[in-house]
Amino acid sequence: MLAAVPSATLLGVSGHPVHVEVHVAQGLPSFSVVGLPDASCREARDRVRAAVVSSGFTFPLQRITVNLAPTHLRKVGGGLDLAIAVALLAASDQFPGRHLAGVGLVGELGLDGRVRSVVGTLPLCEAVRSKIVVVPPAGVAEARLVRPDAVAAPDLRSVIDRLVGAEPWPDVPPPPPLGPPVPAPDLDEVQGQPVGRLALELAAAGGHPLLMVGPPGAGKTMLAERLPGLLPDLERTDALEVSRVHSAAGELRVADVSTVRPPFRSPHHTASLVSLVGGGSGAVRPGEVSLASGGVLFLDELGEFPARHLDALRQPLENGVIRISRAGIGADLPARFLLVAATNPCPCGRGVRGPCRCSTAQVDRYRRRLSGPLLDRFDLGLWVDPPDPEGAFVAGAAGEGSAEVRRRVARAREAAARRGVRVNRELRGARLERSAPLTDAGRVLLRRRLGSGALTMRGAQRVRAVALTVLDLAGREPPVGVDELELALCLRAQDEVLGTAA
């Protein structure tokens, strides 16, 4: 006998439909799984056998063949267990297979027959081609973010009883509240850093990567942690993409979709390359660059990261996506993040502004990790000095709070949306030429910088985009003039802030 049921498998952050076919025939007892399963998927043989017996059913002592179609797609994880078990029971005539019409199943089985949740429930349910989808109780709230038809059952016996109509599908209660959100750090707590505040606002409004260099305790991390509070709420499409990534990483909280706040990720400098960019040997999992998509990726102590890790960020910074390729596996993961980095100018942290204790060789080795192509992708670079002690603690010296700045940022992003992009940094080529026309004096200034070698062609485009963001924040229309370009050039001076020759 043959039975089939739809399910799905996870590749990267996307679910892919899988057709689970089970054939039970006369012959020596055996249980084989074909269709390019990984090790955890092949182990479904033992989980399904124990779950079927524990649930009070009979495990057929016949030749059992499980085919996971399509055969060219690698199947990973235990999310196909429930589909295999239910199809097996139908193929062995332990319940009528007609009850499987229009039903998809996603879930891992315990040896006692319980249905356990799986990583990536949200993208898996998106991919299942069926009228209704059965998921574990712990994953039904997540599944209903994209599949209002999702239903739940706690164990294999309950799944069969509800499929044949012996029990009704229970109503799903709303997910429990997570409690009040933790207040985000507010920009009004930053005092004595007017240039840093301006750079944060430009980065938030235009999506411009920001590099901050300065001695320890100057306020670099404090500034970076307040950047997410300047970003507007995510639209539903972007919020679902963020939720899909976090679900694939096993980090989704259901309330994350309702809060729709941009994520903030700050990996430690000892993180591995795979944890940073994603991938893995058996399954392709999202890394920090994908978990930060739609929000901020903050790399503190940038000079301590291995050069190989940092150079791996160059391609996703330009394209907003990272392609993971392994033997037999390939996946495109979202990586549309706003990069903010902070570093000391040298190992001792004092650099050119203080009594540096580092040798020339130590400084050169420290800075060599920051390659020229990587630095060229930072649209904004500034030296962060400690605030003036006389003005930092004066009563009433606090600047604007995050709410006021966020409203300005939202208006600037609305201007970018009218140009057909999310943020101005996405403007390229002819579209940038149309959106940010230059005055004659401004064109002469850029040509002079290009001719002197102080700017690359990519750098000139980024300066132009930053200057356009300056206009958007001020509520003015192009053309872009010398004043805006000079401000953008001043805030791009990575060589100068690192203490090297311009």
N, C-alpha and C positions, 0 to 999 in steps of 0.2 A: 504494500500500500504506500501511497505517496501523499504527503501533506506539505503545504507551503504557507508561510506567513511573512509579512513585511516587517523589517526592523531597520537598524542603521548602525553605522560604525563611525568613529571619530578620526579625522585626519587633520592635524593642525587645530584650527578653531572651527572647522566646518564639518557638519554631519554629511554622510553619504549614504543613500539608500542601499539596503542589502535585502536580497530575497533569500530567506532561509528555507531550504527544501530538505525534507527528511524522507528517506525511503527505507522501508522495513521489508525485508525479503527472507525467504527460507535460506538456510545455510549455516555454517559454523558461526557461533556467537561472536560478534565483533562490533566495534563502534569506531568509525573513522570519520574525521572532519576534513573536508577538502574545500578549496577555494581561497588559498593563500592566507590561512589563519596564522597569527603569531603564537608564541608559546602559551600566553595566558588564555588565548581563545581556544587552543587545542585542549587545554586542561578542562574545558567545559564538559568533556566526556565524563570525568569523575564527579564533577559537581552535579550535573544533570542526573546521573545514575543514583547518587545518594538522595537528591531532592525528590525524585520520583518515588522512590521506596519510602522515604520518610513521610511523604504526603498521602500514603495509603494506596498508591497506584501500583501496578505491576510493571516491572521493567522487562521488556521483551527479550528473551534469550534467542535472538535472531541476528541476521546480518543487517546492521544499521549504518546507513551512509548519510551524512549531513553535508549538503553542498551550500556554500555561501557565495551567492552570485551578486555582482559580477566577479569572475575569477581573477581579473587583472588587478583588482584593488585589494591591498593588504587590509586584513581585518584585525583589529587590536582590542584588547580588553575583554571584560566579562559581560558587556552589555547585551550580548546575543544569547545569554544563557536561557532567559525566560522564553524567547521565541523558539529556541531549539527544543526545550522541554515540552512546550504546548504542542508544537508540530509533531513531536514524537508520539505524544499521547493520541493525537488525532490519527496519525499514520498507523498506529497499532490498535485502532478501533476501540479506544477506551472512552472516547466521547465523539459525537458526530462532527466531522470536519466542516459541515456547512456553517457552523457557528463562528468560524474564523473569517467569514466574508466581511471585508471592510475593517478588520481589526489589526492594528500594529502593536508590537510589544517591545519594550525596552526595559531591561533590568538584569541584575546579576542574582544568581541563586546561592543561598547558603545550603549547607549539607542537610539542614533540617527543613528545607523547603521555603524558607523565608525569602522574600524578594527585597534585595538590597539596592540602594541607590548607586548610580554610576557617575563618574566624572563626565561632564559635558552633556547633562540631560537636556539643556536648552537647545543647542545645535542638533543633537540627535533627534529630538522630537520635531524640529523643523524639517528634517530630512525624511521622516517616515511617511510613506505614501499610503495613507489609509484614512477612513472616515473618523475613527477614534483611535487613540493610542493609550495603551495600558502602561503605567509606570509605577515605580515603588511609591509608597505613601510619602516618604521623605522628599521625593522629587516632584510631587504633583504641583505644588505652588510654582516652582520654577518652570515646569512644563507649560503651565497655563499662561505664562507670559507670552507664548507664541502659539499655543494650541489650546483654545478654550474647550475643546472636546476631550481633553486628557482626563482619564479616570485612574483610580488607584486600587490596588489589592495588596494585602500584607503578605500573602504566601501563595504558593502554587495551587493548593486546594481551593482557595478563595477565587483565584483567577478562573479556574474551570467552572466552579459553581456559578459564578456571575456570567460567564460566557453562555452557559446553557440556560440561564434564566432562573436557576434555583435560588439565587440571592440577587437583590438589586444592587446596582452600583451606588455606593454611598455618596452623599453630598460632601463636597470638599470644604472644610472650614477655611476661612481666610488665614493667611500666615500670621503668627503672633508678632506684635510690634517689637521692634528692636530697641525701643527706648529713644529718648531724645538724642539727636545727633551731637557729636562732640563739636563745640564751637571752633571754627577755623581761626588760626592766628590772623589778627587784623593788622592792616598796614599802618594804622594810626599809632602802633607801638614803635614804629621805626622813627628814630629821631636823629637829626644831624647827618642824613644821607640823601640830599636832594638829587644828586646824579643817579644814585642807585634806584631811587623811587621812579625817576623818569625812565631809566632803562627797563625796569619791571613793567611799566605801563606800555612802553613800546613793544616789548616782547609779547605781552598778553594780547595786545590789539592786533599785531601783525603776524604773530606766530614766528617771531625771529629768535633763533638760538642765541643764548646769552652766556658769555664767559666772564666770570668775576675772579680777579686776582688780588690778593692782599694778604697781610700778615694775619696770624691767628687771632681770633677775637675781634676782628674788625666789623663783623656783621654780615658776612657773605651767606652763611646758612640761614640766618634770620630773615634776610631778604628773600631767599629762594623759597622758604617755607610759606611765605605770604603770597606767592604768585598764584597758586590755585584759587585763592579767594578773589582774584581779579578776573577770572575767566567766567563767562556766562554759563548758565545751565546748558546741558547738552540737549539737542533736539532728540526726538524719539528715535529716529533712525540711527543717530550716533550712539544714543544710550543703549540701544539693542546690540550694536556692534561691540560696545564696551562689555555689556553683560555676556555676550557670546564668548568673548575672549576669557573673561574671568570664570565662566562656567567650565570652559575647556581646561582651565588650570585648577579647577576644584576650589576656587576662592569666591564664588558668587554668593552673596547674600541677597535674598529676593527683594528686599527693600532698596537695594542699590538702583534698581530701575526706576523706582518712584522718586528717589532723591535726585537722580540725573546730574550728579556733580562730577566734574572731570576728575579722573584718578591722579594720584601723586605717588610716584615710585622713586625710591632712593636706595638702590642696591649698594652694598658694601664693596670696597675696592678689591676685596679678595674673592668676589663672585667669579665663577667659572664662565668661560665663553658661552657654553651652551645655556646656562641659566640667564645670561644677558641677552642673547639674540634668539634663543629658542632652538628646538631640535631634539636630539636624543638618539640613542642607538636603536631602540625598538619602536618607539612611537614618537611622532613629532608633536612636541608640546610648546606652547607659547612661552617666550622669555620675557624679561623685564621690558624690552622695547615694545612688545605687543601689549603687555599689561598696562603700559603707560599710554597706549594709543588713545587719542582723544583728550589727553591731559598732559602732565608734566613728568619728564624723566630728569631727575636731579642726580648728577654725579658729583658728590662731594669728594674732596681730595683727588681731583682729576689726575694730578701728577703721579699718584700711587697706582693707578690702573695700568695693567700691562699694555704696551703699545699695540699689540695685536687685537686686544679687546676694543680699544678706542677706534682703530681703523676700520673695524667691522661695522661701526655706526655710520660710516660715510655714505654708503649706498642707501640705507633706509632714510637718512636725513633728507636726501634729494627726492626719493620716490614715494615715501610714505608707506612702503610695503617692503617686506623682506622675504626673499625666496630661499626656502630651506630645501636642499637637495641631498638625499642620501641614496644609497644603493637600493633601487626599487621603490623609493618613496620621494615624493616631492610635494611641497605645500607652500602656498602664499599666505603669509601671516600679516595682519595689519600692523603698521609701525608709524602711525601718523602722530608723533609725539612732539612736544615742545621741549627741546633740550636746554637745560640750564646746568652749568658746571661751575665749580668753585675750586680754586687751587691756591696753594702758597707759591710764591715766586721761586723758592728754592727749598732744599730739605730742611734747613733751620727755620724757615718761615719769614725771615727779615727782608731778604732780597736787597734791591738797590735803595730802599728807603730807610735802611737801618744798618746797624753793625753786623753785617752778614758774617757768619762763622764758617761758611762752606768754601771749599776749594773750587777753582775754576772747573776742574774735571767733574766734581760732584754736581755743580750747577748744570753743566752741559749734558751730563747723563740724565739728570732730572727732566730737563726740558726736551730732550730728544724723544721722549715718549709722545710728545704732542707734535705730530707731523704737520708739515705745512699744509697739505690738502685738508686735514681735519680742521686746523685753525681757520682756513679760508671759508669754512662752512659756518662759522660763528658770525652772524650779522652784527652782533653787539659785543664789545669787549671793553671792560672798564676796570680801573684800579680802585679798590675799595679801601680807603683809609679809615682808621678808627675815628669815630666822631669827636668833634671838639669838646673837651670836658666842660668848657664854660657854657656851651649852648645846649649840650645833650640833656641836661636835667633841669632846664628852666621851665617853670610852670607855664602851661599853655603853649608850649613849643611844638606839640604834636601836629602833624600834618593831616591831610585828608585820610579818611578811613577807607577800607576796602569797598564799601557799598558805593560811595561816590565815584571812585575810580572805575569800578565795574560797570557803572552806567555809561561812562565815557567809552570804555572798551567795547561795550555792546554796540554803541552807535558806530564806532569805527568798523566793527565787523559787519554791520549792516551795509556800510558803504562797500566793503569788499564783496559781499554777497551780490550786490547789484552789478559787480563786474564779472560775476560768474565763478567766484572762488570763495573758499571759506575764510582765508586770510591772505593778506597781500604777499606773503612769502611764496605762495603758489603761483604767482604771476611769472610768466616766462615769455621771452621772445617778443613776437608781434603783439601779444595781449598786453605785456608790460609797456611796450612802446605806445599803444593806444591809451592805456589807463594812466600812465605817468609821463606825459609829454614834458620835455625840458624847455626852460627858457634858453635863449642864446647864451647867456652868461653861464648858466648851469651846464650846458653842453661843453663849453670851453673848459670848465673846471674838471669835468670828468675825463675829457680827452687828455688834459695835462697830467692827471694822476695816472692814467693808463700808460701814457708815453714815458713817464718816469719809472715805471715798474712797481709803483706803490700799490697798484690794484691789478688783479686779474680781471678777465672779462666777466667771470662769474661774480667776482667781488663788486664790480661796477653795477651789475644788475641788482645785487643785494642791497647796495647803497641806495640805489634808486627806489627800491621797494620800501626801505626804511624811511626814506624821505617822504614817500607817499603816505605812509602810516602817520608821520608827523602832521601832515596836512589833515588827514582824517580825524585825528584826535583834536585838532584845533577847529574842526568844522569848516575847513576851507576846501575849495576845489582846486585841481591842478590848473596851470602848469606848475611843475616843481622848479623852484628857484634855487639860488645860491645859498640862501640861509638854511633851507631844509637840507640841502646836500652837505653843507659844511658840518651841520649837527650830526648827520648820519655818518660822515667820515670820522668825526671826532669820537663817536661812540663805537667805531669799528676798529680802533687802533690796538689790535691784539699784540703786535710786535712791541709797541711802546709799553703796554701794561706788563708784558713779560720781561721788560728790561733789556730787550735785544735791539739791535740796530734796525731802524725803520727801512 
